Amino acid sequence: VTVLMIDAKVFKAKEDEANTLLTNSKFKEAAVIYKEMLKLAPNEAVVWGNLAKAEAGMMDHQGALEAVTKAAELNPKEFGSLKVQIATWVNFDDGLHALQSKDYPKAIKLLTEALKAQPENSDGYYNLALAYGHQRKYDEALKNINEALKLKPNEKAYLEVKRILEINAKGDN
């Protein structure tokens, strides 16, 4: 058994340095320091949470999810909502990539998951409408574009997609 003695002042200085880097969007540099800190104090939920934010800033989905999961395990009350936020961001971002890659079933699954946690995301409904539309599932597509329009009634892109979906739906009947 090895016992590590941590100088609280040194640890706090490292944390302050990493937090400043994180605030200034220097995510990679912050992540390096947070990881060093976690070698000394692996049960510090705040450090895990900040590492998750740094990983998210670097667009590292897996790293962000792993770090926030650990933070939430250690302190669910403080980091449970951050875990939901990061999982929602990952689902939304991965859903957009699936849509761009024309993997419409995967896009639908991921965007639907993201919208469960963030139902006010008009872009989520818009992109879900696109995914359904590409599969010629016009009823579902129109339902989702209408949800997007409830949130942003004058959004030109949404209105144009609705117009196209309505034309396509009529042509399929």
C-alpha positions, -999 to 999 in steps of 0.1 A, spaced: 0 0 0 13 34 -10 1 65 7 5 98 -12 7 129 7 -6 159 -12 3 195 -4 -30 212 -4 -15 245 -15 2 229 -45 -29 210 -54 -50 242 -52 -25 261 -74 -26 234 -100 -64 235 -99 -65 272 -103 -41 270 -132 -62 243 -149 -94 262 -143 -79 294 -158 -69 274 -189 -104 259 -191 -120 293 -189 -97 305 -216 -106 276 -239 -72 260 -236 -88 226 -232 -59 204 -240 -36 221 -216 -63 221 -189 -69 184 -195 -32 175 -190 -32 192 -156 -65 177 -145 -52 142 -154 -21 149 -133 -42 160 -104 -63 128 -107 -32 107 -103 -28 123 -69 -65 124 -59 -85 100 -80 -117 106 -60 -120 143 -66 -154 147 -83 -148 184 -91 -116 176 -110 -134 148 -129 -161 172 -138 -137 198 -150 -118 172 -170 -151 163 -187 -156 199 -197 -121 201 -211 -126 168 -230 -159 182 -244 -141 214 -254 -117 192 -274 -147 174 -290 -135 142 -274 -169 125 -269 -157 94 -252 -133 112 -229 -160 136 -219 -185 109 -212 -160 88 -192 -149 117 -171 -184 130 -164 -196 95 -155 -169 92 -129 -177 127 -116 -214 117 -113 -206 84 -96 -186 103 -70 -211 131 -65 -244 125 -83 -261 156 -68 -235 180 -82 -226 163 -115 -257 144 -125 -270 173 -146 -236 178 -162 -237 141 -172 -271 146 -189 -258 177 -207 -227 160 -220 -247 129 -230 -272 151 -248 -245 170 -266 -228 137 -277 -261 123 -290 -269 155 -309 -234 158 -324 -233 121 -333 -268 123 -347 -257 152 -370 -227 131 -382 -250 101 -388 -273 124 -408 -244 137 -429 -232 101 -434 -267 92 -446 -272 67 -418 -307 79 -412 -318 52 -387 -288 60 -365 -295 97 -368 -331 93 -358 -321 72 -327 -294 97 -315 -314 128 -322 -345 114 -305 -323 106 -274 -309 142 -275 -344 157 -277 -356 137 -247 -332 156 -225 -334 189 -244 -370 192 -259 -365 229 -266 -338 223 -292 -355 233 -325 -325 222 -345 -329 187 -331 -365 186 -345 -353 201 -378 -326 175 -383 -349 147 -372 -374 159 -398 -346 157 -424 -337 122 -414 -373 110 -415 -378 128 -448 -348 110 -464 -365 78 -454 -397 89 -470 -414 88 -436 -433 120 -442 -458 119 -414 -429 117 -389 -409 143 -408 -438 167 -408 -445 161 -371 -409 170 -363 -406 200 -386 -438 213 -370 -422 209 -335 -392 229 -348 -416 256 -361 -434 258 -328 -401 268 -313 -389 291 -341 -420 300 -362 -402 323 -387 -371 302 -394 -368 302 -432 -349 269 -434 -376 252 -414 -404 267 -435 -387 256 -467 -382 220 -454 -419 219 -444 -429 231 -479 -407 204 -495 -420 177 -471 -456 186 -478 -450 184 -516 -432 150 -512 -459 136 -490 -486 145 -516 -465 129 -543 -463 96 -523 -500 93 -520 
